[in-house]
Amino acid sequence: MPTVLDDIISGVREDLDVRQRALPFSAVQQLATDAPAARDARAALTAPGAVKVIAEVKRKSPSKGELATIPDPAELAAAYAAGGASVISVLTEERRFGGSLADLDAVRAAVDVPVLRKDFMVSEYQLWEARAHGADVILLIVAALDDPQLRDLHQLAGELGMTALVEAHDEAETDRAVDLGAQVIGINARNLKTLEVDRAVFARLAPRVPETAVRVAESGVRGRDDVADYVASGADAVLVGEALVTGGDPREAVGVLRGGATA
Ligand SMILES: O=C(O)c1ccccc1NCC(=O)[C@H](O)[C@H](O)COP(=O)(O)O
């Protein structure tokens, strides 16, 4: 029985085939080579001060359906940055999340902070493509990749000057991320089989991540109390989508999650 993740990835591969036919590997490599250097996301996430917020541009999701229309992702990203977001996450998967590489371009042009291409990365082409569109960070979901794929994509991200956010959901995946030498590890509280969110997963898995790595708590943040709980369990950063796109003034909302700290 295919999981939600399997279904998403099968659509991602079909869309990727279309893009690869339109823009060959050598062309996307050239665009990536010509792009301005990637910004240092690890530095942004380890700077002194309040908990770091990775603020997400998220229109819809498999778990919640439509969340927000977001007609101007650049404006939203600029508001997030003004509120003190350390990194902007842009979902570029189209079928299930309503995102696009055009969103990534728009956000990249609008902010100075590092930008994460949040997608289901299964091939080197997508990493070159991310860099060509100005991404500084890419997501590697451990559950979607075997160890050789994970190692190769993690290494390529580094060669392209990008930071990899390596995402785990359970003990075995967390240990694989640690063994990989990942410097930024996300623990996602959303179970990719059931889509249910269990924030306690972070507290259970975070101790397996060495303190030298940045620990990112992903999903399920509804407000400042959830951020405080994640921080108490060892989070250096939180990745937040739904609460920010549905929560009114995005600049203020990021500031509230940071504990009222000014940008
Ligand atoms: O959000 C989903 O429904 C989802 C389903 C399947 C795979 C990934 C999914 N979300 C990606 C994310 O990791 C979240 O967008 C991100 O952590 C923010 O979560 P939230 O603050 O709960 O919107």
The ligand as a MOL file (V3000), in Angstrom:
LIG
                    3D

  0  0  0     0  0            999 V3000
M  V30 BEGIN CTAB
M  V30 COUNTS 23 23 0 0 0
M  V30 BEGIN ATOM
M  V30 1 O 1.8020 19.5900 5.8060 0
M  V30 2 C 1.4650 18.4590 5.3910 0
M  V30 3 O 0.2850 18.0690 5.3540 0
M  V30 4 C 2.4930 17.5180 4.8550 0
M  V30 5 C 2.0980 16.2870 4.3770 0
M  V30 6 C 3.0020 15.4060 3.8390 0
M  V30 7 C 4.3380 15.7550 3.7680 0
M  V30 8 C 4.7640 16.9800 4.2390 0
M  V30 9 C 3.8560 17.8590 4.7840 0
M  V30 10 N 4.2250 19.0940 5.2350 0
M  V30 11 C 5.5380 19.6160 5.0810 0
M  V30 12 C 6.0680 20.1780 6.3200 0
M  V30 13 O 7.0370 19.6720 6.8100 0
M  V30 14 C 5.3660 21.3490 6.9290 0
M  V30 15 O 4.9130 22.1690 5.9020 0
M  V30 16 C 6.2060 22.1760 7.8590 0
M  V30 17 O 6.8430 21.4030 8.8220 0
M  V30 18 C 5.3010 23.2040 8.5710 0
M  V30 19 O 4.2890 22.5230 9.2740 0
M  V30 20 P 3.0570 23.2960 9.9140 0
M  V30 21 O 3.6030 24.4420 10.7220 0
M  V30 22 O 2.3660 22.3100 10.7840 0
M  V30 23 O 2.2130 23.7950 8.7720 0
M  V30 END ATOM
M  V30 BEGIN BOND
M  V30 1 2 1 2
M  V30 2 1 2 3
M  V30 3 1 2 4
M  V30 4 1 4 5
M  V30 5 2 4 9
M  V30 6 2 5 6
M  V30 7 1 6 7
M  V30 8 2 7 8
M  V30 9 1 8 9
M  V30 10 1 9 10
M  V30 11 1 10 11
M  V30 12 1 11 12
M  V30 13 2 12 13
M  V30 14 1 12 14
M  V30 15 1 14 15
M  V30 16 1 14 16
M  V30 17 1 16 17
M  V30 18 1 16 18
M  V30 19 1 18 19
M  V30 20 1 19 20
M  V30 21 2 20 21
M  V30 22 1 20 22
M  V30 23 1 20 23
M  V30 END BOND
M  V30 END CTAB
M  END
